[in-house]
Amino acid sequence: MTENGPAGRGRRWRGAGLAGCAVLLAGPAVLTVVRLLGWDDGTWWALPMAGLPYAAVLCVVVLAVAVGLRGRWVGGVAAALVALQLWWLVPRFLPDGGAPPAGAPRLRVATSNNFMGQVSPKALVDLVREQRIDVLAVEEQSDSAAAALDAAGIRELLPHRERPEGTDSALYTRLPVGSAADPAWPTANLTVDVGGHPVQLVAVHTYYPLGDARRWADDLHRLRAAAPGRTRDAVLLGDFNATLDHAPMRDLLDTGLTDTHEELGAGLFPTWPEHHPDFRGVPPVIQIDHVLHGSALAAVAVSEHALARSDHRAVVAELAVVG
């Protein structure tokens, strides 16, 4: 009779609850292993890896339930996963240091994926004007979109540009342009003078892993190959199609680059999808647009901005030249 009474039913519900917790932990556990071993580099694992921060939230919920159900083993696994994921995520919410010197020259940059040239030219020009942008990187910029941006007044604000033939990325700047583009970088780049200091700007737009994970990884590998010896005075900005949890992105950062959001402790500010026609009603959930910089610069501020007819939020960052 005991098994059919309240105590028996309670044990069955507890067992079912712990089994459900174990099933829910399977996904985060696999993603944790993939991140530790870098198995997302050029594989379809790159897609679920973009959601790793949400797996951390799930682990916290499962841990709370397992504790309530007094599930020692399930709770222990959940606690271990939570601890490891917090080790990765917490630094993104903690500023790295103090403010740069007040007299250090400042550089204001922005990056915008123009969604196959469909972004509102007026909205982008207004962003440049209102945010006092010195250098703008655009991705998915067609010839017609470039002409529309000129007609909207971008030349009056940012008269200099670099847009290599056969690429969909471009750089616009109001600052004096220094030496010619460095052919070692596999994408649009130029050097500008910031208060007497040369700073190299590199526009980034990698292929997307959903289309071809190997090609996506190769794009990041080419940036990684060009980076040694070139990152100190560099700013890489654009649509990396990668989060800070992706192995190729972490390898790129290891060359001496710092992510502006992470440096400022800005946490997780998703930039995609923003009003994407294939994901109607879905707010931005992953952060794939970044501003990275070398050791001669320091982050001052960063923000995200929605632009009409773009499926990405633009990122605006202010950097100080400190070395």
C-alpha positions as a printed NumPy array, in Angstrom:
array([[  0.   ,   0.   ,   0.   ],
       [  2.923,   2.317,   0.626],
       [  3.818,   2.524,  -3.065],
       [  0.274,   3.685,  -3.872],
       [  0.106,   6.156,  -1.007],
       [  1.309,   9.749,  -0.806],
       [  4.874,   8.712,   0.021],
       [  5.099,   6.375,  -2.955],
       [  3.657,   8.926,  -5.326],
       [  6.09 ,  11.491,  -3.939],
       [  9.062,   9.236,  -4.67 ],
       [  7.832,   8.646,  -8.2  ],
       [  7.368,  12.367,  -8.842],
       [ 10.8  ,  13.07 ,  -7.375],
       [ 12.374,  10.417,  -9.606],
       [ 10.608,  11.769, -12.665],
       [ 11.663,  15.301, -11.795],
       [ 15.314,  14.327, -11.399],
       [ 15.211,  12.352, -14.648],
       [ 13.845,  15.431, -16.4  ],
       [ 16.628,  17.537, -14.878],
       [ 19.216,  15.074, -16.159],
       [ 17.756,  15.266, -19.671],
       [ 17.8  ,  19.071, -19.582],
       [ 21.449,  19.076, -18.505],
       [ 22.517,  16.944, -21.461],
       [ 22.522,  19.867, -23.91 ],
       [ 24.558,  22.284, -21.739],
       [ 26.954,  19.462, -20.823],
       [ 27.636,  18.687, -24.485],
       [ 28.101,  22.376, -25.326],
       [ 30.543,  22.708, -22.438],
       [ 32.62 ,  19.842, -23.803],
       [ 32.486,  21.335, -27.31 ],
       [ 33.743,  24.684, -25.99 ],
       [ 36.505,  23.113, -23.93 ],
       [ 37.766,  21.089, -26.899],
       [ 37.101,  23.685, -29.617],
       [ 34.952,  21.316, -31.654],
       [ 32.907,  24.206, -33.065],
       [ 35.86 ,  25.313, -35.22 ],
       [ 34.561,  24.748, -38.743],
       [ 31.738,  22.384, -37.765],
       [ 27.975,  22.607, -37.323],
       [ 28.591,  22.875, -33.567],
       [ 29.21 ,  26.572, -34.255],
       [ 25.442,  27.073, -34.444],
       [ 24.415,  25.85 , -30.963],
       [ 27.607,  27.31 , -29.471],
       [ 26.189,  30.789, -30.116],
       [ 23.581,  30.056, -27.443],
       [ 25.983,  28.989, -24.678],
       [ 25.016,  31.864, -22.315],
       [ 21.417,  30.635, -22.405],
       [ 22.626,  27.138, -21.534],
       [ 24.188,  28.67 , -18.427],
       [ 20.804,  30.108, -17.418],
       [ 19.199,  26.7  , -17.93 ],
       [ 21.822,  25.1  , -15.685],
       [ 21.039,  27.572, -12.893],
       [ 17.341,  26.691, -13.116],
       [ 18.057,  22.95 , -13.111],
       [ 20.403,  23.361, -10.152],
       [ 17.67 ,  25.082,  -8.152],
       [ 15.174,  22.326,  -8.989],
       [ 17.675,  19.565,  -8.195],
       [ 18.443,  21.103,  -4.814],
       [ 14.72 ,  21.287,  -4.081],
       [ 14.342,  17.616,  -5.003],
       [ 17.44 ,  16.668,  -2.988],
       [ 19.089,  15.153,  -6.054],
       [ 22.731,  14.856,  -5.053],
       [ 24.196,  13.631,  -8.34 ],
       [ 22.079,  15.746, -10.653],
       [ 22.656,  18.765,  -8.434],
       [ 26.391,  18.121,  -8.405],
       [ 26.594,  17.964, -12.198],
       [ 24.477,  21.118, -12.508],
       [ 26.658,  22.919,  -9.956],
       [ 29.832,  21.964, -11.844],
       [ 28.387,  23.212, -15.129],
       [ 27.212,  26.454, -13.53 ],
       [ 30.642,  27.072, -11.995],
       [ 32.457,  26.501, -15.286],
       [ 30.076,  28.653, -17.294],
       [ 30.245,  31.454, -14.716],
       [ 34.03 ,  31.288, -15.062],
       [ 33.564,  32.092, -18.746],
       [ 30.707,  34.591, -18.451],
       [ 31.337,  36.668, -15.309],
       [ 34.397,  38.523, -16.733],
       [ 32.104,  39.968, -19.405],
       [ 30.254,  41.829, -16.656],
       [ 33.352,  43.132, -14.825],
       [ 35.221,  46.205, -16.158],
       [ 38.888,  45.51 , -16.781],
       [ 40.354,  48.648, -15.247],
       [ 40.177,  52.371, -14.663],
       [ 39.386,  55.141, -17.107],
       [ 42.051,  56.057, -19.689],
       [ 43.896,  59.377, -19.258],
       [ 41.645,  62.379, -19.825],
       [ 44.016,  63.864, -22.391],
       [ 44.361,  60.724, -24.5  ],
       [ 43.221,  61.204, -28.13 ],
       [ 39.776,  59.728, -28.764],
       [ 38.454,  57.731, -31.697],
       [ 34.748,  57.1  , -32.257],
       [ 33.961,  54.148, -34.509],
       [ 30.798,  52.417, -35.665],
       [ 29.966,  49.23 , -37.519],
       [ 26.749,  48.438, -39.347],
       [ 25.698,  45.385, -41.32 ],
       [ 23.521,  46.925, -44.026],
       [ 21.499,  43.764, -44.714],
       [ 22.302,  43.305, -48.402],
       [ 22.308,  47.059, -48.895],
       [ 18.76 ,  47.51 , -47.598],
       [ 19.536,  49.681, -44.563],
       [ 17.995,  53.154, -44.596],
       [ 20.763,  55.488, -45.85 ],
       [ 19.25 ,  58.366, -43.883],
       [ 19.212,  56.323, -40.68 ],
       [ 22.872,  55.439, -41.099],
       [ 23.917,  58.992, -41.926],
       [ 21.904,  60.266, -38.953],
       [ 23.721,  57.779, -36.704],
       [ 27.097,  59.025, -37.971],
       [ 26.113,  62.63 , -37.382],
       [ 24.473,  62.176, -33.978],
       [ 27.199,  59.913, -32.608],
       [ 30.027,  62.045, -34.051],
       [ 31.577,  59.035, -35.762],
       [ 35.166,  59.268, -36.99 ],
       [ 35.294,  55.888, -38.766],
       [ 32.377,  53.819, -40.057],
       [ 32.62 ,  50.187, -41.176],
       [ 29.754,  48.82 , -43.267],
       [ 29.121,  45.239, -44.296],
       [ 26.874,  43.848, -47.037],
       [ 27.257,  47.106, -48.948],
       [ 26.242,  46.913, -52.609],
       [ 27.189,  49.441, -55.294],
       [ 23.671,  50.846, -55.332],
       [ 23.64 ,  51.096, -51.526],
       [ 26.961,  52.923, -51.583],
       [ 25.53 ,  55.404, -54.097],
       [ 22.427,  55.861, -51.945],
       [ 24.628,  56.521, -48.917],
       [ 26.494,  59.182, -50.9  ],
       [ 23.195,  60.775, -51.9  ],
       [ 22.134,  60.817, -48.233],
       [ 25.198,  62.884, -47.339],
       [ 27.844,  60.47 , -46.063],
       [ 30.597,  62.175, -48.089],
       [ 30.061,  65.454, -46.246],
       [ 30.613,  63.711, -42.906],
       [ 33.14 ,  61.006, -43.845],
       [ 34.852,  62.019, -47.101],
       [ 37.561,  59.32 , -47.226],
       [ 36.817,  55.679, -47.957],
       [ 38.335,  52.282, -48.644],
       [ 36.256,  49.7  , -50.506],
       [ 38.33 ,  47.031, -52.253],
       [ 37.018,  45.616, -55.495],
       [ 35.042,  42.42 , -55.082],
       [ 34.263,  42.86 , -51.378],
       [ 31.02 ,  43.814, -49.627],
       [ 32.713,  45.761, -46.828],
       [ 33.878,  49.37 , -46.748],
       [ 35.416,  51.904, -44.399],
       [ 34.447,  55.582, -44.314],
       [ 36.372,  58.179, -42.306],
       [ 36.711,  61.896, -41.739],
       [ 40.259,  61.53 , -40.369],
       [ 43.457,  61.935, -42.425],
       [ 44.302,  58.631, -44.079],
       [ 47.907,  57.492, -43.742],
       [ 49.69 ,  54.688, -45.54 ],
       [ 48.09 ,  52.458, -48.116],
       [ 46.003,  49.486, -47.068],
       [ 47.989,  46.563, -45.652],
       [ 47.531,  43.626, -48.065],
       [ 48.137,  41.165, -45.22 ],
       [ 44.643,  41.81 , -43.908],
       [ 42.121,  39.845, -45.979],
       [ 39.52 ,  42.618, -45.991],
       [ 39.071,  46.391, -46.278],
       [ 41.527,  48.306, -44.088],
       [ 43.135,  51.714, -43.805],
       [ 45.319,  53.677, -41.407],
       [ 44.125,  56.968, -39.917],
       [ 45.857,  59.606, -37.841],
       [ 44.376,  60.022, -34.356],
       [ 46.063,  62.91 , -32.561],
       [ 49.396,  62.1  , -34.161],
       [ 49.066,  58.328, -33.611],
       [ 48.539,  55.935, -36.545],
       [ 45.636,  53.539, -35.985],
       [ 44.79 ,  50.778, -38.427],
       [ 41.101,  50.056, -39.007],
       [ 40.032,  46.678, -40.388],
       [ 36.446,  46.059, -41.528],
       [ 35.355,  42.48 , -40.795],
       [ 32.584,  40.433, -42.359],
       [ 32.966,  36.683, -42.119],
       [ 30.748,  34.141, -43.822],
       [ 27.9  ,  32.85 , -41.675],
       [ 28.243,  29.368, -40.121],
       [ 24.71 ,  28.334, -41.035],
       [ 25.67 ,  28.671, -44.71 ],
       [ 29.091,  27.005, -44.495],
       [ 30.786,  26.455, -41.134],
       [ 34.121,  25.596, -42.744],
       [ 34.154,  28.803, -44.788],
       [ 33.145,  30.794, -41.694],
       [ 36.043,  29.36 , -39.715],
       [ 38.471,  29.917, -42.596],
       [ 37.536,  33.622, -42.684],
       [ 38.382,  33.931, -38.984],
       [ 41.551,  31.873, -39.462],
       [ 42.732,  34.313, -42.144],
       [ 42.277,  37.206, -39.736],
       [ 44.146,  35.217, -37.09 ],
       [ 46.997,  34.55 , -39.527],
       [ 47.335,  38.249, -40.397],
       [ 47.118,  39.502, -36.817],
       [ 50.552,  38.689, -35.272],
       [ 52.622,  41.867, -35.151],
       [ 49.722,  43.98 , -36.413],
       [ 47.292,  44.215, -33.508],
       [ 48.877,  46.771, -31.164],
       [ 47.534,  49.845, -32.993],
       [ 44.652,  48.069, -34.717],
       [ 40.871,  48.158, -34.457],
       [ 38.936,  45.286, -36.025],
       [ 35.227,  45.984, -36.262],
       [ 32.263,  44.499, -38.035],
       [ 30.06 ,  41.444, -38.299],
       [ 32.204,  38.534, -37.119],
       [ 29.262,  36.103, -37.153],
       [ 30.829,  34.789, -33.945],
       [ 30.39 ,  35.179, -30.22 ],
       [ 33.141,  35.237, -27.609],
       [ 32.482,  31.53 , -27.005],
       [ 33.44 ,  30.401, -30.518],
       [ 36.891,  28.826, -30.741],
       [ 38.076,  30.75 , -33.87 ],
       [ 37.01 ,  34.028, -32.259],
       [ 38.868,  33.205, -29.059],
       [ 41.959,  32.35 , -31.11 ],
       [ 41.745,  35.746, -32.806],
       [ 41.45 ,  37.527, -29.466],
       [ 44.507,  35.655, -28.232],
       [ 46.658,  37.545, -30.758],
       [ 46.49 ,  40.604, -28.479],
       [ 43.02 ,  41.957, -29.172],
       [ 40.387,  42.976, -26.634],
       [ 36.629,  42.99 , -27.101],
       [ 35.249,  46.428, -26.199],
       [ 32.056,  45.117, -24.592],
       [ 33.985,  42.694, -22.404],
       [ 36.593,  45.288, -21.431],
       [ 33.915,  47.661, -20.186],
       [ 32.002,  44.91 , -18.37 ],
       [ 29.04 ,  45.65 , -20.608],
       [ 27.895,  42.047, -20.414],
       [ 25.803,  40.434, -23.104],
       [ 24.246,  42.878, -25.554],
       [ 22.788,  40.879, -28.472],
       [ 22.987,  42.476, -31.914],
       [ 21.175,  39.919, -34.1  ],
       [ 18.478,  39.316, -35.351],
       [ 16.94 ,  42.783, -35.412],
       [ 13.619,  42.74 , -37.329],
       [ 14.846,  39.919, -39.567],
       [ 12.121,  38.804, -42.042],
       [ 12.826,  35.13 , -41.301],
       [ 12.509,  35.637, -37.526],
       [  9.569,  37.98 , -37.171],
       [  8.891,  38.936, -33.582],
       [ 12.2  ,  37.509, -32.347],
       [ 14.355,  40.067, -30.505],
       [ 18.156,  40.097, -30.834],
       [ 19.505,  37.033, -29.011],
       [ 23.198,  36.69 , -29.954],
       [ 26.089,  39.134, -30.015],
       [ 28.011,  38.737, -33.264],
       [ 28.94 ,  42.363, -34.061],
       [ 32.091,  43.482, -32.275],
       [ 34.72 ,  46.177, -31.918],
       [ 38.115,  44.681, -31.077],
       [ 41.236,  46.712, -30.391],
       [ 44.918,  46.295, -29.635],
       [ 46.934,  47.227, -26.563],
       [ 47.661,  50.796, -27.704],
       [ 43.966,  51.623, -27.303],
       [ 41.486,  51.422, -24.451],
       [ 37.707,  51.34 , -24.448],
       [ 35.817,  54.368, -23.158],
       [ 32.203,  53.612, -24.109],
       [ 30.118,  51.268, -26.249],
       [ 26.465,  51.197, -27.31 ],
       [ 24.103,  49.45 , -29.725],
       [ 21.645,  51.12 , -32.095],
       [ 18.73 ,  49.836, -34.171],
       [ 18.692,  51.091, -37.768],
       [ 15.716,  51.005, -40.097],
       [ 15.822,  48.048, -42.52 ],
       [ 18.911,  46.408, -41.036],
       [ 18.795,  42.984, -39.378],
       [ 21.743,  43.89 , -37.111],
       [ 22.082,  46.488, -34.421],
       [ 24.907,  48.887, -35.166],
       [ 27.678,  49.086, -32.575],
       [ 29.251,  52.426, -31.652],
       [ 32.431,  52.523, -29.568],
       [ 34.68 ,  55.272, -28.268],
       [ 38.334,  54.348, -27.871],
       [ 41.274,  56.225, -26.38 ],
       [ 44.788,  56.011, -27.775],
       [ 46.929,  55.285, -24.704],
       [ 50.201,  53.974, -26.093]])
